[in-house]
Amino acid sequence: MLLQTLWKSMKETFSDPEDKSFDPTLENFDDLGMQAFSGAVGNSGALGIKNMILKHLEPLLTGENNLKPASR
């Protein structure tokens, strides 16, 4: 869902607001395409965001890294 929102806003950034060939049907197909593309990228783990988060949180969850206040 986050990817779909990001790509949709990027698409709107580069579109011409004065374009006279606006077609609501085409916009629906674009939205469906963005949804499918975002789902495929998210399911494949292509961005690796989940892996980066888990890499840093997993030691905390398994107790391998005890959090101690920094000594001064």
N, C-alpha and C positions, 0 to 999 in steps of 0.2 A: 504494500500500500504506500509506503514511504517513497519507494522508487517511482511509482506511477505518478505521485504528486510532484516529485522533483522533475521528472522528464516533461510532464505537462506544462509546468511553469517555465521550463527552459524553452520549450517549443513556442509558447506565447511570447517570450522575450524576443525571439528572432522573427516572429511573424510581422507582417506589414498591417498596421491597424487600418489603413486606407484601402486595403484589398477589396475590390468590388466583387470578386468571384467567391464570396463566402457561401458555403453550402452546408446547412445543418446536418444533412445526411452524411456527408464526408467527415464532419467532426465526430459523429457517432462511431464511424468506422475507425477513425484515428484513436478514439478513446478505447475501443475494444482491442486494437492492436497494441496500444500502450499497456493495457491490462495484461494481455497475454505475454508480452515481452517482459514486463516486470515480474510476473509470476515465474516465468522460466528462469530468469537470472537469479531471482531470490531462492528458488528451489534448488538450483545447481550450486549455490554457495559461491558464485563467481566473484562476488565482491569481497568475501572473506570477513565481513564485519563481525559475524557471530564468532568465528574462530579467534579473532583478535580479542574480543571481549572475554571469551572463555579462557584464553591463554593467561590473562591477567587475573581473572577471578577464581579460576580453578584451585590454585594453591591456597587461597583463603578459605574455600569451601571444604577442602580436604584436610585442613589443619597443618599443611606443610609450612606455612608462613605465619608464624605467630606475630600478631601486631603488638608491638611494644612502643610506648611513647619514646620519642627521640630524646636522648640524654643531652643535657646542656653543659 
